[in-house]
Amino acid sequence: MTGEGRALLRLMVIQGAWSYERMIGVGMGFAAQPLLHDLEAATPERHREATARSSEFFNCHPYLAGLALGASVRAEHDGVAGAQIQRLRTALCSPLGALGDQVFWAGLVPILMSLALAAIALGGGGWVLAAVVVGFNLFRAAVTRWALRTGLESGMQVGRAVSASWLPRAAAKVAVPAGLTAGLAIPLTAAWLLAPGLGGDLLIASASAGVAGVLLRFGGARLTSLRVALLFAVLILLWTRFAP
């Protein structure tokens, strides 16, 4: 099987053909083409069917789409029945969407943005934002590469491979660091923007981060990192408004 490098590059822009009708399905088909090329000469009919299947409706987190793409392409090369491949794609949508949202949107993005805000409030310059953007995209590229290779190696057993990987553990543990960094960043940023004479910014931020960690650890499922961050934002605004 060839074309892994081209498929990886196409996965990086998989949302370029997003639509309400197929979500990222067209992008999946575009990314699959370099990997399905070997089928064209060997079994042209299978190649046509695989091309059509790869472009059908698909909706999951775009950074983890490589798991489904690699698994379905491997299944096509292994001669798995088309109906089974379609069921596999359907079954992967929800879990990959949920895991990706937890790891990236509720975890990594809040962590990096909170650290960037804290660094800027403590005197960091524009290089902080550049470092965040570069670091995030390097991690995204590494995850995309891992996802594609894991899917290609696992085929129809991709669900078992995902369950045994780092991904579920990261999704389960990322909320606390996200809350801690938000608890650190919000007081620093608020003091920097709204109350330059507040004093003791680093001490206040450290205490806030500790309280945020305790709330996330013992506050139950409804107390998410976003809600903790919003709580601290309100408290800081009240402090800067009414403190003597």
PyRosetta script that sets phi, psi and omega in degrees:
from pyrosetta import init, pose_from_sequence

init()
pose = pose_from_sequence("MTGEGRALLRLMVIQGAWSYERMIGVGMGFAAQPLLHDLEAATPERHREATARSSEFFNCHPYLAGLALGASVRAEHDGVAGAQIQRLRTALCSPLGALGDQVFWAGLVPILMSLALAAIALGGGGWVLAAVVVGFNLFRAAVTRWALRTGLESGMQVGRAVSASWLPRAAAKVAVPAGLTAGLAIPLTAAWLLAPGLGGDLLIASASAGVAGVLLRFGGARLTSLRVALLFAVLILLWTRFAP")
pose.set_psi(1, 126.9)
pose.set_omega(1, -178.7)
pose.set_phi(2, -117.8)
pose.set_psi(2, 175.2)
pose.set_omega(2, 174.9)
pose.set_phi(3, 90.2)
pose.set_psi(3, 12.7)
pose.set_omega(3, -177.2)
pose.set_phi(4, -62.7)
pose.set_psi(4, -40.2)
pose.set_omega(4, -179.6)
pose.set_phi(5, -63.0)
pose.set_psi(5, -43.8)
pose.set_omega(5, 179.2)
pose.set_phi(6, -67.3)
pose.set_psi(6, -38.0)
pose.set_omega(6, 177.5)
pose.set_phi(7, -63.3)
pose.set_psi(7, -38.6)
pose.set_omega(7, 179.2)
pose.set_phi(8, -63.5)
pose.set_psi(8, -44.2)
pose.set_omega(8, 178.4)
pose.set_phi(9, -62.5)
pose.set_psi(9, -38.6)
pose.set_omega(9, 180.0)
pose.set_phi(10, -70.4)
pose.set_psi(10, -31.9)
pose.set_omega(10, 176.1)
pose.set_phi(11, -64.5)
pose.set_psi(11, -28.1)
pose.set_omega(11, 179.7)
pose.set_phi(12, -68.1)
pose.set_psi(12, -19.0)
pose.set_omega(12, 179.3)
pose.set_phi(13, -123.0)
pose.set_psi(13, 33.2)
pose.set_omega(13, -172.2)
pose.set_phi(14, -64.1)
pose.set_psi(14, -22.8)
pose.set_omega(14, -179.5)
pose.set_phi(15, -86.2)
pose.set_psi(15, 2.0)
pose.set_omega(15, -177.9)
pose.set_phi(16, -63.7)
pose.set_psi(16, -25.6)
pose.set_omega(16, 179.5)
pose.set_phi(17, -114.0)
pose.set_psi(17, 29.8)
pose.set_omega(17, -178.7)
pose.set_phi(18, -61.9)
pose.set_psi(18, 141.8)
pose.set_omega(18, 176.2)
pose.set_phi(19, -151.2)
pose.set_psi(19, 158.4)
pose.set_omega(19, 177.2)
pose.set_phi(20, -65.9)
pose.set_psi(20, -30.3)
pose.set_omega(20, -176.1)
pose.set_phi(21, -70.7)
pose.set_psi(21, -43.7)
pose.set_omega(21, -175.0)
pose.set_phi(22, -122.7)
pose.set_psi(22, 2.3)
pose.set_omega(22, -176.5)
pose.set_phi(23, 55.1)
pose.set_psi(23, -118.8)
pose.set_omega(23, -179.9)
pose.set_phi(24, -98.3)
pose.set_psi(24, 18.1)
pose.set_omega(24, -177.3)
pose.set_phi(25, -61.2)
pose.set_psi(25, -43.0)
pose.set_omega(25, 179.7)
pose.set_phi(26, -64.3)
pose.set_psi(26, -40.1)
pose.set_omega(26, 176.5)
pose.set_phi(27, -63.1)
pose.set_psi(27, -37.1)
pose.set_omega(27, 176.0)
pose.set_phi(28, -62.5)
pose.set_psi(28, -43.0)
pose.set_omega(28, 178.5)
pose.set_phi(29, -64.0)
pose.set_psi(29, -40.7)
pose.set_omega(29, 178.1)
pose.set_phi(30, -62.7)
pose.set_psi(30, -42.6)
pose.set_omega(30, -179.6)
pose.set_phi(31, -71.1)
pose.set_psi(31, -28.2)
pose.set_omega(31, -177.7)
pose.set_phi(32, -75.7)
pose.set_psi(32, -24.7)
pose.set_omega(32, -172.3)
pose.set_phi(33, -55.0)
pose.set_psi(33, -46.5)
pose.set_omega(33, 178.8)
pose.set_phi(34, -60.8)
pose.set_psi(34, -28.6)
pose.set_omega(34, -179.0)
pose.set_phi(35, -84.1)
pose.set_psi(35, -21.3)
pose.set_omega(35, 179.8)
pose.set_phi(36, -93.6)
pose.set_psi(36, -3.6)
pose.set_omega(36, -174.6)
pose.set_phi(37, -58.9)
pose.set_psi(37, -35.2)
pose.set_omega(37, -178.6)
pose.set_phi(38, -61.7)
pose.set_psi(38, -27.3)
pose.set_omega(38, -178.0)
pose.set_phi(39, -74.4)
pose.set_psi(39, -21.9)
pose.set_omega(39, -172.3)
pose.set_phi(40, -62.5)
pose.set_psi(40, -44.3)
pose.set_omega(40, -178.9)
pose.set_phi(41, -77.9)
pose.set_psi(41, -36.7)
pose.set_omega(41, -175.5)
pose.set_phi(42, -75.8)
pose.set_psi(42, -50.5)
pose.set_omega(42, -177.5)
pose.set_phi(43, -138.6)
pose.set_psi(43, 84.4)
pose.set_omega(43, -176.0)
pose.set_phi(44, -56.2)
pose.set_psi(44, -39.3)
pose.set_omega(44, -179.1)
pose.set_phi(45, -64.3)
pose.set_psi(45, -44.0)
pose.set_omega(45, 177.8)
pose.set_phi(46, -62.9)
pose.set_psi(46, -37.4)
pose.set_omega(46, 179.5)
pose.set_phi(47, -62.8)
pose.set_psi(47, -42.9)
pose.set_omega(47, 179.0)
pose.set_phi(48, -63.7)
pose.set_psi(48, -43.2)
pose.set_omega(48, 179.8)
pose.set_phi(49, -65.8)
pose.set_psi(49, -42.4)
pose.set_omega(49, -179.8)
pose.set_phi(50, -64.7)
pose.set_psi(50, -38.9)
pose.set_omega(50, 178.5)
pose.set_phi(51, -62.4)
pose.set_psi(51, -43.8)
pose.set_omega(51, 179.1)
pose.set_phi(52, -65.4)
pose.set_psi(52, -43.5)
pose.set_omega(52, -179.7)
pose.set_phi(53, -63.3)
pose.set_psi(53, -40.3)
pose.set_omega(53, -176.2)
pose.set_phi(54, -66.3)
pose.set_psi(54, -20.1)
pose.set_omega(54, -177.7)
pose.set_phi(55, -100.5)
pose.set_psi(55, 4.1)
pose.set_omega(55, -179.8)
pose.set_phi(56, -73.7)
pose.set_psi(56, 173.7)
pose.set_omega(56, -178.0)
pose.set_phi(57, -50.1)
pose.set_psi(57, 131.8)
pose.set_omega(57, 174.7)
pose.set_phi(58, -153.7)
pose.set_psi(58, 136.9)
pose.set_omega(58, -177.0)
pose.set_phi(59, -145.3)
pose.set_psi(59, 108.9)
pose.set_omega(59, 172.5)
pose.set_phi(60, -151.9)
pose.set_psi(60, -175.9)
pose.set_omega(60, 177.3)
pose.set_phi(61, -65.4)
pose.set_psi(61, 127.7)
pose.set_omega(61, -173.8)
pose.set_phi(62, -60.9)
pose.set_psi(62, -28.1)
pose.set_omega(62, -178.0)
pose.set_phi(63, -75.3)
pose.set_psi(63, -16.9)
pose.set_omega(63, 179.4)
pose.set_phi(64, -108.9)
pose.set_psi(64, 6.3)
pose.set_omega(64, -178.2)
pose.set_phi(65, -62.4)
pose.set_psi(65, -24.7)
pose.set_omega(65, 179.2)
pose.set_phi(66, -60.3)
pose.set_psi(66, -28.7)
pose.set_omega(66, 177.1)
pose.set_phi(67, -62.5)
pose.set_psi(67, -47.7)
pose.set_omega(67, 179.2)
pose.set_phi(68, -69.7)
pose.set_psi(68, -39.8)
pose.set_omega(68, -179.5)
pose.set_phi(69, -62.7)
pose.set_psi(69, -51.0)
pose.set_omega(69, -178.9)
pose.set_phi(70, -62.2)
pose.set_psi(70, -41.1)
pose.set_omega(70, -179.0)
pose.set_phi(71, -65.5)
pose.set_psi(71, -43.6)
pose.set_omega(71, -178.4)
pose.set_phi(72, -69.4)
pose.set_psi(72, -38.2)
pose.set_omega(72, 177.6)
pose.set_phi(73, -65.0)
pose.set_psi(73, -43.2)
pose.set_omega(73, 176.7)
pose.set_phi(74, -59.8)
pose.set_psi(74, -41.8)
pose.set_omega(74, 179.1)
pose.set_phi(75, -64.5)
pose.set_psi(75, -37.0)
pose.set_omega(75, 176.8)
pose.set_phi(76, -62.5)
pose.set_psi(76, -43.7)
pose.set_omega(76, 179.3)
pose.set_phi(77, -68.2)
pose.set_psi(77, -29.7)
pose.set_omega(77, 179.6)
pose.set_phi(78, -81.7)
pose.set_psi(78, -3.9)
pose.set_omega(78, 178.0)
pose.set_phi(79, 79.4)
pose.set_psi(79, 22.1)
pose.set_omega(79, 178.3)
pose.set_phi(80, -66.7)
pose.set_psi(80, 145.1)
pose.set_omega(80, -179.4)
pose.set_phi(81, -58.4)
pose.set_psi(81, 142.2)
pose.set_omega(81, -177.6)
pose.set_phi(82, -58.9)
pose.set_psi(82, -37.6)
pose.set_omega(82, 179.9)
pose.set_phi(83, -63.2)
pose.set_psi(83, -37.3)
pose.set_omega(83, 177.8)
pose.set_phi(84, -66.5)
pose.set_psi(84, -39.5)
pose.set_omega(84, 179.0)
pose.set_phi(85, -65.4)
pose.set_psi(85, -40.2)
pose.set_omega(85, 177.7)
pose.set_phi(86, -63.6)
pose.set_psi(86, -40.3)
pose.set_omega(86, 177.7)
pose.set_phi(87, -65.0)
pose.set_psi(87, -37.4)
pose.set_omega(87, 177.9)
pose.set_phi(88, -62.5)
pose.set_psi(88, -46.9)
pose.set_omega(88, 179.7)
pose.set_phi(89, -59.5)
pose.set_psi(89, -44.0)
pose.set_omega(89, 180.0)
pose.set_phi(90, -63.7)
pose.set_psi(90, -42.0)
pose.set_omega(90, -177.9)
pose.set_phi(91, -67.5)
pose.set_psi(91, -26.6)
pose.set_omega(91, -176.8)
pose.set_phi(92, -82.9)
pose.set_psi(92, -17.8)
pose.set_omega(92, -174.2)
pose.set_phi(93, -56.5)
pose.set_psi(93, -58.3)
pose.set_omega(93, -174.2)
pose.set_phi(94, -65.1)
pose.set_psi(94, -49.3)
pose.set_omega(94, -179.0)
pose.set_phi(95, -62.3)
pose.set_psi(95, -41.4)
pose.set_omega(95, 179.7)
pose.set_phi(96, -69.7)
pose.set_psi(96, -33.2)
pose.set_omega(96, 175.4)
pose.set_phi(97, -64.7)
pose.set_psi(97, -46.0)
pose.set_omega(97, -178.6)
pose.set_phi(98, -66.7)
pose.set_psi(98, -44.5)
pose.set_omega(98, -179.5)
pose.set_phi(99, -64.1)
pose.set_psi(99, -43.1)
pose.set_omega(99, 179.7)
pose.set_phi(100, -64.7)
pose.set_psi(100, -41.6)
pose.set_omega(100, 178.4)
pose.set_phi(101, -62.2)
pose.set_psi(101, -41.6)
pose.set_omega(101, -179.7)
pose.set_phi(102, -67.6)
pose.set_psi(102, -45.0)
pose.set_omega(102, -175.7)
pose.set_phi(103, -72.1)
pose.set_psi(103, -43.1)
pose.set_omega(103, -173.4)
pose.set_phi(104, -95.4)
pose.set_psi(104, -63.0)
pose.set_omega(104, -172.2)
pose.set_phi(105, -70.9)
pose.set_psi(105, -35.5)
pose.set_omega(105, 179.7)
pose.set_phi(106, -97.8)
pose.set_psi(106, -4.5)
pose.set_omega(106, -176.2)
pose.set_phi(107, -124.1)
pose.set_psi(107, -78.2)
pose.set_omega(107, -171.8)
pose.set_phi(108, -62.9)
pose.set_psi(108, -44.5)
pose.set_omega(108, -178.3)
pose.set_phi(109, -63.0)
pose.set_psi(109, -49.5)
pose.set_omega(109, 176.2)
pose.set_phi(110, -60.1)
pose.set_psi(110, -37.3)
pose.set_omega(110, 179.6)
pose.set_phi(111, -62.9)
pose.set_psi(111, -49.9)
pose.set_omega(111, -178.2)
pose.set_phi(112, -66.0)
pose.set_psi(112, -41.2)
pose.set_omega(112, 179.7)
pose.set_phi(113, -67.2)
pose.set_psi(113, -38.3)
pose.set_omega(113, 178.4)
pose.set_phi(114, -65.5)
pose.set_psi(114, -43.6)
pose.set_omega(114, 177.8)
pose.set_phi(115, -63.5)
pose.set_psi(115, -38.5)
pose.set_omega(115, 178.4)
pose.set_phi(116, -64.7)
pose.set_psi(116, -44.0)
pose.set_omega(116, 178.5)
pose.set_phi(117, -62.5)
pose.set_psi(117, -42.8)
pose.set_omega(117, 179.5)
pose.set_phi(118, -63.8)
pose.set_psi(118, -42.5)
pose.set_omega(118, -179.9)
pose.set_phi(119, -64.3)
pose.set_psi(119, -40.9)
pose.set_omega(119, 178.8)
pose.set_phi(120, -66.2)
pose.set_psi(120, -41.6)
pose.set_omega(120, 178.8)
pose.set_phi(121, -63.5)
pose.set_psi(121, -28.6)
pose.set_omega(121, 179.8)
pose.set_phi(122, -90.5)
pose.set_psi(122, 7.4)
pose.set_omega(122, 173.8)
pose.set_phi(123, 113.0)
pose.set_psi(123, 3.4)
pose.set_omega(123, 178.7)
pose.set_phi(124, -70.1)
pose.set_psi(124, 153.1)
pose.set_omega(124, -178.5)
pose.set_phi(125, -100.6)
pose.set_psi(125, -159.2)
pose.set_omega(125, -178.5)
pose.set_phi(126, -64.0)
pose.set_psi(126, -20.6)
pose.set_omega(126, -180.0)
pose.set_phi(127, -61.4)
pose.set_psi(127, -25.2)
pose.set_omega(127, -179.4)
pose.set_phi(128, -62.0)
pose.set_psi(128, -47.9)
pose.set_omega(128, 179.9)
pose.set_phi(129, -64.3)
pose.set_psi(129, -39.7)
pose.set_omega(129, 178.4)
pose.set_phi(130, -62.2)
pose.set_psi(130, -41.3)
pose.set_omega(130, 179.9)
pose.set_phi(131, -65.2)
pose.set_psi(131, -39.6)
pose.set_omega(131, 179.1)
pose.set_phi(132, -63.7)
pose.set_psi(132, -45.8)
pose.set_omega(132, -179.2)
pose.set_phi(133, -63.1)
pose.set_psi(133, -46.4)
pose.set_omega(133, -179.6)
pose.set_phi(134, -64.6)
pose.set_psi(134, -46.0)
pose.set_omega(134, -179.2)
pose.set_phi(135, -61.8)
pose.set_psi(135, -43.1)
pose.set_omega(135, 179.9)
pose.set_phi(136, -62.4)
pose.set_psi(136, -44.2)
pose.set_omega(136, -177.2)
pose.set_phi(137, -72.3)
pose.set_psi(137, -30.4)
pose.set_omega(137, 173.7)
pose.set_phi(138, -65.6)
pose.set_psi(138, -42.4)
pose.set_omega(138, 177.9)
pose.set_phi(139, -65.7)
pose.set_psi(139, -42.5)
pose.set_omega(139, 178.8)
pose.set_phi(140, -59.6)
pose.set_psi(140, -43.7)
pose.set_omega(140, 179.3)
pose.set_phi(141, -63.5)
pose.set_psi(141, -40.3)
pose.set_omega(141, 179.2)
pose.set_phi(142, -64.6)
pose.set_psi(142, -41.6)
pose.set_omega(142, 178.8)
pose.set_phi(143, -66.2)
pose.set_psi(143, -41.1)
pose.set_omega(143, 178.8)
pose.set_phi(144, -61.5)
pose.set_psi(144, -42.9)
pose.set_omega(144, 178.6)
pose.set_phi(145, -64.3)
pose.set_psi(145, -44.9)
pose.set_omega(145, 178.0)
pose.set_phi(146, -61.0)
pose.set_psi(146, -42.7)
pose.set_omega(146, -178.2)
pose.set_phi(147, -62.8)
pose.set_psi(147, -45.7)
pose.set_omega(147, -178.8)
pose.set_phi(148, -63.7)
pose.set_psi(148, -46.0)
pose.set_omega(148, -178.7)
pose.set_phi(149, -66.3)
pose.set_psi(149, -38.6)
pose.set_omega(149, 178.1)
pose.set_phi(150, -63.9)
pose.set_psi(150, -42.2)
pose.set_omega(150, 177.7)
pose.set_phi(151, -63.5)
pose.set_psi(151, -43.1)
pose.set_omega(151, 180.0)
pose.set_phi(152, -64.8)
pose.set_psi(152, -36.4)
pose.set_omega(152, -179.6)
pose.set_phi(153, -76.4)
pose.set_psi(153, -30.6)
pose.set_omega(153, -171.4)
pose.set_phi(154, -91.8)
pose.set_psi(154, -36.4)
pose.set_omega(154, -176.4)
pose.set_phi(155, 61.4)
pose.set_psi(155, -130.4)
pose.set_omega(155, -177.5)
pose.set_phi(156, -66.8)
pose.set_psi(156, -12.7)
pose.set_omega(156, 178.4)
pose.set_phi(157, -95.6)
pose.set_psi(157, 20.8)
pose.set_omega(157, -175.2)
pose.set_phi(158, -63.5)
pose.set_psi(158, -32.9)
pose.set_omega(158, 178.9)
pose.set_phi(159, -60.6)
pose.set_psi(159, -42.4)
pose.set_omega(159, 177.8)
pose.set_phi(160, -66.0)
pose.set_psi(160, -39.0)
pose.set_omega(160, 179.4)
pose.set_phi(161, -64.7)
pose.set_psi(161, -40.9)
pose.set_omega(161, 178.8)
pose.set_phi(162, -65.4)
pose.set_psi(162, -43.1)
pose.set_omega(162, -179.3)
pose.set_phi(163, -60.8)
pose.set_psi(163, -33.1)
pose.set_omega(163, -178.2)
pose.set_phi(164, -89.1)
pose.set_psi(164, -2.2)
pose.set_omega(164, -174.9)
pose.set_phi(165, -89.6)
pose.set_psi(165, -175.3)
pose.set_omega(165, 178.8)
pose.set_phi(166, -73.3)
pose.set_psi(166, -17.9)
pose.set_omega(166, -169.3)
pose.set_phi(167, -62.6)
pose.set_psi(167, -51.2)
pose.set_omega(167, 179.2)
pose.set_phi(168, -62.7)
pose.set_psi(168, -35.5)
pose.set_omega(168, 178.9)
pose.set_phi(169, -66.7)
pose.set_psi(169, -41.0)
pose.set_omega(169, 177.7)
pose.set_phi(170, -64.1)
pose.set_psi(170, -41.4)
pose.set_omega(170, 179.8)
pose.set_phi(171, -62.9)
pose.set_psi(171, -34.8)
pose.set_omega(171, -178.0)
pose.set_phi(172, -76.8)
pose.set_psi(172, -24.9)
pose.set_omega(172, -172.2)
pose.set_phi(173, -107.3)
pose.set_psi(173, -8.8)
pose.set_omega(173, -170.3)
pose.set_phi(174, -76.8)
pose.set_psi(174, -18.4)
pose.set_omega(174, -176.2)
pose.set_phi(175, -65.0)
pose.set_psi(175, -39.9)
pose.set_omega(175, -177.8)
pose.set_phi(176, -65.4)
pose.set_psi(176, -49.3)
pose.set_omega(176, 175.6)
pose.set_phi(177, -58.6)
pose.set_psi(177, -35.7)
pose.set_omega(177, 178.3)
pose.set_phi(178, -63.4)
pose.set_psi(178, -42.8)
pose.set_omega(178, 178.5)
pose.set_phi(179, -67.4)
pose.set_psi(179, -38.7)
pose.set_omega(179, 179.5)
pose.set_phi(180, -64.2)
pose.set_psi(180, -45.4)
pose.set_omega(180, -179.5)
pose.set_phi(181, -67.7)
pose.set_psi(181, -35.9)
pose.set_omega(181, 175.9)
pose.set_phi(182, -64.9)
pose.set_psi(182, -41.2)
pose.set_omega(182, 177.3)
pose.set_phi(183, -63.7)
pose.set_psi(183, -28.1)
pose.set_omega(183, 176.0)
pose.set_phi(184, -77.7)
pose.set_psi(184, -42.1)
pose.set_omega(184, -170.4)
pose.set_phi(185, -78.7)
pose.set_psi(185, -38.9)
pose.set_omega(185, -171.9)
pose.set_phi(186, -63.6)
pose.set_psi(186, -47.6)
pose.set_omega(186, 177.7)
pose.set_phi(187, -62.9)
pose.set_psi(187, -40.4)
pose.set_omega(187, 178.8)
pose.set_phi(188, -62.2)
pose.set_psi(188, -45.7)
pose.set_omega(188, -178.4)
pose.set_phi(189, -67.2)
pose.set_psi(189, -41.8)
pose.set_omega(189, 179.2)
pose.set_phi(190, -64.1)
pose.set_psi(190, -42.3)
pose.set_omega(190, 178.5)
pose.set_phi(191, -64.1)
pose.set_psi(191, -38.5)
pose.set_omega(191, -179.8)
pose.set_phi(192, -66.5)
pose.set_psi(192, -39.7)
pose.set_omega(192, -176.8)
pose.set_phi(193, -86.4)
pose.set_psi(193, -39.9)
pose.set_omega(193, -167.9)
pose.set_phi(194, -109.5)
pose.set_psi(194, -27.2)
pose.set_omega(194, -173.6)
pose.set_phi(195, -141.4)
pose.set_psi(195, 72.0)
pose.set_omega(195, -177.8)
pose.set_phi(196, -61.0)
pose.set_psi(196, -18.9)
pose.set_omega(196, 179.7)
pose.set_phi(197, -99.5)
pose.set_psi(197, 14.6)
pose.set_omega(197, -175.1)
pose.set_phi(198, -62.9)
pose.set_psi(198, -44.7)
pose.set_omega(198, 178.9)
pose.set_phi(199, 80.5)
pose.set_psi(199, 151.9)
pose.set_omega(199, 177.8)
pose.set_phi(200, 64.1)
pose.set_psi(200, 32.2)
pose.set_omega(200, -173.5)
pose.set_phi(201, -59.6)
pose.set_psi(201, -47.4)
pose.set_omega(201, -176.1)
pose.set_phi(202, -65.3)
pose.set_psi(202, -38.7)
pose.set_omega(202, 178.0)
pose.set_phi(203, -65.0)
pose.set_psi(203, -44.4)
pose.set_omega(203, 178.6)
pose.set_phi(204, -62.2)
pose.set_psi(204, -42.8)
pose.set_omega(204, -179.7)
pose.set_phi(205, -64.9)
pose.set_psi(205, -40.5)
pose.set_omega(205, 179.5)
pose.set_phi(206, -64.0)
pose.set_psi(206, -43.8)
pose.set_omega(206, 177.8)
pose.set_phi(207, -62.9)
pose.set_psi(207, -40.1)
pose.set_omega(207, 179.0)
pose.set_phi(208, -62.9)
pose.set_psi(208, -41.1)
pose.set_omega(208, 178.9)
pose.set_phi(209, -62.8)
pose.set_psi(209, -39.4)
pose.set_omega(209, 177.6)
pose.set_phi(210, -64.9)
pose.set_psi(210, -44.0)
pose.set_omega(210, 178.5)
pose.set_phi(211, -63.5)
pose.set_psi(211, -41.1)
pose.set_omega(211, 178.5)
pose.set_phi(212, -61.0)
pose.set_psi(212, -41.2)
pose.set_omega(212, 178.3)
pose.set_phi(213, -62.1)
pose.set_psi(213, -42.0)
pose.set_omega(213, 179.0)
pose.set_phi(214, -65.1)
pose.set_psi(214, -43.3)
pose.set_omega(214, 179.7)
pose.set_phi(215, -61.7)
pose.set_psi(215, -42.4)
pose.set_omega(215, -179.4)
pose.set_phi(216, -70.5)
pose.set_psi(216, -32.0)
pose.set_omega(216, -178.0)
pose.set_phi(217, -75.4)
pose.set_psi(217, -38.8)
pose.set_omega(217, -172.9)
pose.set_phi(218, -116.8)
pose.set_psi(218, 2.9)
pose.set_omega(218, -173.5)
pose.set_phi(219, -86.3)
pose.set_psi(219, -4.4)
pose.set_omega(219, 179.1)
pose.set_phi(220, 90.5)
pose.set_psi(220, 174.2)
pose.set_omega(220, -173.1)
pose.set_phi(221, -67.6)
pose.set_psi(221, -27.5)
pose.set_omega(221, -176.2)
pose.set_phi(222, -77.6)
pose.set_psi(222, -17.1)
pose.set_omega(222, -178.0)
pose.set_phi(223, -92.1)
pose.set_psi(223, 84.7)
pose.set_omega(223, -177.2)
pose.set_phi(224, -84.1)
pose.set_psi(224, 169.5)
pose.set_omega(224, 179.4)
pose.set_phi(225, -62.8)
pose.set_psi(225, -35.9)
pose.set_omega(225, 178.4)
pose.set_phi(226, -64.2)
pose.set_psi(226, -42.8)
pose.set_omega(226, -179.5)
pose.set_phi(227, -67.4)
pose.set_psi(227, -38.0)
pose.set_omega(227, 176.3)
pose.set_phi(228, -63.7)
pose.set_psi(228, -42.7)
pose.set_omega(228, 179.1)
pose.set_phi(229, -62.1)
pose.set_psi(229, -43.0)
pose.set_omega(229, 178.7)
pose.set_phi(230, -64.6)
pose.set_psi(230, -37.6)
pose.set_omega(230, 177.7)
pose.set_phi(231, -60.3)
pose.set_psi(231, -46.0)
pose.set_omega(231, -179.6)
pose.set_phi(232, -68.0)
pose.set_psi(232, -34.2)
pose.set_omega(232, 177.5)
pose.set_phi(233, -62.3)
pose.set_psi(233, -43.2)
pose.set_omega(233, 178.7)
pose.set_phi(234, -64.2)
pose.set_psi(234, -43.9)
pose.set_omega(234, -179.4)
pose.set_phi(235, -61.9)
pose.set_psi(235, -41.4)
pose.set_omega(235, 179.3)
pose.set_phi(236, -66.1)
pose.set_psi(236, -41.2)
pose.set_omega(236, 178.2)
pose.set_phi(237, -62.4)
pose.set_psi(237, -40.8)
pose.set_omega(237, 177.0)
pose.set_phi(238, -64.6)
pose.set_psi(238, -40.0)
pose.set_omega(238, -179.8)
pose.set_phi(239, -62.7)
pose.set_psi(239, -47.3)
pose.set_omega(239, -178.2)
pose.set_phi(240, -69.3)
pose.set_psi(240, -21.3)
pose.set_omega(240, -179.6)
pose.set_phi(241, -84.2)
pose.set_psi(241, -38.8)
pose.set_omega(241, -170.1)
pose.set_phi(242, -114.1)
pose.set_psi(242, -11.4)
pose.set_omega(242, -179.5)
pose.set_phi(243, -65.9)
pose.set_psi(243, 144.2)
pose.set_omega(243, 179.9)
pose.set_phi(244, -70.0)
pose.dump_pdb("model.pdb")
